[in-house]
Amino acid sequence: MSAIQLAALARTPEPQSMLRRFLALDAAVTGGNALAYLAFSGPLGRFLGVDPALLLALGAFLALYATGVGLLAARRRPPALGVRAVVEANLAWSVLSLAALALWLSPSTAGAVWTVLQALTVAGFAALQYTALRVRQDSSD
C-alpha cells in the first residue's frame, strides 16, 4: 500500500494523524467487541456456538486491550515500541483465532464465519498500523 493510498484511507496526509486514527479505530472496534462479549455472552455464545464463559473472559481481556490501544492513540506521538507491540499483538490474535478454529473450537457456522472475519479485520488493523508507522518514520528522516 502506498503512502498516498494510506493517506486517502486515513483521510489525512499527515503521518502522525494516520497512525493515531488507525490506533483509535482499532481501540473503538475492539472496545465494542469487548462490550458485546461482556454484556451478551449468553445469547452470543449460543448464536456463535461457543462457551459463554469464554466470551466473558475474552470480553474482559479485550476491554483492557482496547483501553491500552486507546491510550496509545491519545498520545500526541505514540511511541514506535508501543505501536509495534500493538501490531504484533494483533497479528498474534489473528493467528491464534484461526488456530483455535482449526484445532479446538467447534463453533456454529456463524461462529466460524465470525472467527475468520474478526481475524482478518484484526490482521488488517495490524497492516494499517505497521504501514502508518513506517510512513511516519520515513517522513521524519
N, C-alpha and C positions, 0 to 999 in steps of 0.2 A: 504494500500500500504506500503510495507516495505521500509526501507531506501535504500536497495540495488536496488529495482525496481525504486525508485525515482531518485537515482544517475544515473542509466542507462538512464532513460528518459531525465534527465538534461545533460547527457554526462559529468558529473563530480562527483567525490565522495565528494567534498568539500561542506559542508552545506551552507556556505555563498554564494558561486557561484551558487548553486542550486536556492536559494531564489532569487538572483538578476536576474538570467536567466528567471525564471518564471514571475517575475515582468516585465522584459523587453519585453518578448513575449506578455504579456497582453497589455502593452503600444503600441507595434507595431500593433497588431491586432485591438485594439480599435482605434488607430490613423488612420489606413487605412479605417476602417469603417466610422469614422468621416469625412475623406476627401471625400469618396464616397457620403455620405449623403449631404455634403455641395456642392460638385461640380455637382452632378447629381440628385438632389432632384426631379426634374420634371419627367425625364424618370424612375427613380427608384420608385417614388410614383405611377406612372401608372402601372408599372410592379408588384409591391407588393400590389397594391390596398389600399394605404394609402395616406393621405393628404401630399403633398409636403412640406407644412409649418411645419408639424410635423417632417418630416425628417430633415428640416433645423434646427429646434430647437434642435433635438436630436444630429445632427452633431456638433453644437456649444458646447453643453454640453459634448459630447464625446471627442471633441478636448481638452477641458480644463481638463477633467478627465485623458485622455491619457498623457497629459503633466505632470500632478501631479504624476501619476504612473511611468512615465519615470524618473522624478527627483528622486523619491524614489529608483528606480532601480539603478540609477547612484551613489548612496551613497555607500561608502565602506562597511558600515554595516547599512543597512536600519533598522530604529528603529521598534521594535516589535509593538508599538502602531500604527504606520503608516501602517504597513503590515496588522494588524488586521482590521484597517479601510478599507483597500482595499478589504480584504476578505469579510467583512460584506457588503460593497457597491456592490460587485459582486453578492453576494447571494441575496441582495435586488433587484438588477436589474433583476436577473433570475426570481424571484417570481413575480415581477411586470410585467414583459414581458408576462408571462403565464397568469396572472390575466387579463391583458389588452386584451389578445387574447380571453379569455373566457367571459369577461364581456362587453367590449365596442368597441373593434376593429372589423371590418368586412373586413379583407384583402382578396386578391385573394388567390387561393390555394398556389401560390408561396410565397406570403406574410406570410401565416400561417406556411408553412414549414420553411421559413427563421426565423420567430419569435421563433419557437421551437428550431431550430438548434443553433441560437445565444444564447438563454437562457441556453441550455445545454453546449455550449462552455464556456460561462462566469462562469457557476457553476463549470465546470472543472478547470478553472483557479483558482477559489476560493479554490477548494480542493487541488490542487497542491501547491498553496502558503501557505495554512494553514499547510499542511504536511511538507513542506520545513522549515517553521518557527519552527515547533515542533522538527524536526531533528536538526536544528541549536541550539535550546535551550537545547536539550538533550546532544548534543556534548560539550556544554560549561559548563555542570555541573561537 
